[in-house]
Amino acid sequence: MRLRHFLIFAFFITGFVFVDCAAADDGGKHDEESISNARRAFNQAIRDQDVAAIGGFLAPGYHIVTGRSQQSHGVAAERDLWASMFAADPTFVCQRDSRELRINHAWGLAEELGDWNCYFTAENQPVHASGVYAAKWQRTLGGTWLIQSEVFTTMDCKGNEQGCKPPDPIGDS
């Protein structure tokens, strides 16, 4: 019985790799370039404080966990959050820099790992928060890559207490 399961597993993995390689006629460069270009354009939309453009990079069911562990779901909620951040602090800017991109071409899924830096003002003092992120991308039927989810982890924060306020603790159950 174990041998049968192993053979089924081996066949599945071998078949998956075959399909994956066959689906990427250009070696996957088109998908990689598309995601990289989308990330650069997303960063530019943040610099431009263009809430509509930011929403254009997000899948309808987009979900985020911020560096302060706040969560939101959906494109409309995310646009509202960006709009309120920009209105409250016109100096707010974030940059996401991809370190690694792994793509499942056959399924139209990708994982992006990277570093982020945000600069903003809290109580009239500059703040710099930075950390790491993971993003899940999915390709639409039309070939556009959209972000399904992002998780940000703050690794460092320099600034005043209000700007570098840690997330609320999680209670024990």
C-alpha positions, -999 to +999 in steps of 0.1 A: +000+000+000+028+024+008+045+017-025+012+025-043+009+059-025+045+067-032+041+059-069+009+080-071+027+109-053+058+105-076+035+105-107+017+136-095+049+155-088+065+144-121+034+153-140+032+187-122+068+196-130+062+185-167+031+207-170+049+236-152+078+234-176+056+230-207+034+260-197+064+283-195+075+285-231+097+316-224+112+301-193+087+321-172+104+354-180+071+370-190+054+362-157+084+373-137+086+406-156+048+411-153+049+407-115+081+428-111+066+456-133+034+454-112+053+457-080+072+488-093+040+504-105+024+496-071+053+513-053+048+543-077+011+545-069+020+547-032+045+575-039+018+593-060-008+586-033-030+573-061-057+552-042-075+541-074-042+528-089-034+510-057-068+492-058-060+481-094-032+458-082-054+439-058-076+408-063-112+412-052-107+391-021-074+408-012-064+403+025-036+421+044-019+417+077+000+449+084+033+452+103+012+462+134-009+431+129-040+450+118-060+432+091-084+442+064-102+423+036-113+434+002-103+461-023-127+487-011-115+484+025-079+486+014-086+517-007-103+533+022-073+526+045-048+541+020-070+572+015-072+577+053-035+572+057-027+597+030-052+623+043-039+620+079-002+621+069+008+635+035+044+625+041+035+588+043+053+566+018+062+529+016+085+510-007+084+472-012+115+456-026+113+420-039+141+396-029+126+364-042+099+355-066+087+319-071+061+312-098+038+282-104+033+290-141+008+262-147-015+273-119-009+311-123+003+315-087+033+333-074+050+339-040+070+371-035+092+376-005+109+410+001+118+439+024+097+470+031+104+505+043+078+530+054+084+567+063+057+588+079+051+614+106+037+608+140+032+637+165+052+659+141+082+636+143+096+615+115+093+577+118+110+549+098+095+514+101+109+485+081+106+447+079+099+418+057+068+408+037+053+379+018+028+384-010+007+359-029-001+367-065-026+351-089-028+355-127-062+365-140-078+348-171-066+378-191-030+374-179-028+402-154-012+394-121-030+406-090-021+404-053-043+381-033-027+386+001+002+403+018+017+397+053+041+423+067+063+418+097+079+448+113+115+441+122+127+476+131+111+510+140+129+543+146+109+572+159+087+583+187+065+561+209+033+569+190+049+561+156+066+529+168+037+516+188+037+477+188+006+457+180-019+449+207-010+417+225-029+385+218-046+372+249-044+336+260-074+315+254 
